[in-house]
Amino acid sequence: MKCLYLSGLCVIFCCATNAQFSILPQWGIESSQTTLSYNNSSKYSPLNGKPSCHASVRVDYKFKTGHGPFVGLATNRSAVNYEFSNPETGETDYSASRDNKQLHLEGGYQISTKPIYFNKPGAKNKSDNFSSDKNSSKTSGCDFYARSRCGNKMNKMSEARSNNSKGSWVKIQPSAGMAFVPTASAAEIATRNNGGLNTYEYNAGNWTTAVIAGAGFAFGKNDQERFIVSINYLKGIGNLQTTSLTTTVDAKPTTTYLSSNASNWNLRVGFPITFSKKKTEKKEVIIIKQRTEMKQEIQKPREQKKCGSYMYKCRKAV
């Protein structure tokens, strides 16, 4: 049991060292669509889905593969205040208004594709490597030895540099999760008395839980992510059940049934703030490796000093 516990800690530690932590504030627009069913009739929309301002902030935790969980906070305006005075004509004689913005929590998992580059600089590098290999075959002796040894090493270094300077790219990042509104009130019909006249108010589309899904398009250059454009969909599933209202009309009890559905689309644009120690660790490893290589060259015998000088020239050329 102790071995399993230690191995689990090792796995978590390895994942954390290769992970990337980022904060993504986003702004955009959303279009909410709230429909209502009156006495089990066909659903209709008391308000047209007019676009409104939208804001959110999200925290992403990406592993080495680019996948990882996320949590966030976002606004929504799905709730609609539906008012009527006569339950018999409440389907046609009513007043509706959009409720205030609400904050909801988001959480889920996101995956990411590999970068899709807009240009192809690899062809030029391949042609340069081919020409250098072709010219190196004509040489012989120490010159050939230096070119082959230095060239292979420098090619690897140039390939690593070219991987970090491939230009602009885009990544596709689909995601799915759940949303929750902690301050939502229960689905019920409130009765108010205004000067002896009863008015009934129903808060339609006031969901507590929802399913979310979306697709993000991350644009960047070289090894830096610049901005993200995402399209997201939300579907309310909680607190939208059928609610009943019983009134007395002409000494006869009348029951009215109300239910609603809520969904919205939103378009977001954000600029990520990334926190990662992975790059600094790589730079330190490269610096230490270069220092050890320089020490080894200094300690080489004089027979190899002539050929080793090509190594210095190769480095200087790069």
Order of alpha helices (4+ residues) and beta strands (2+ residues): alpha-beta-beta-beta-beta-beta-beta-beta-alpha-alpha-beta-beta-beta-beta-beta-beta-beta-beta-alpha-alpha
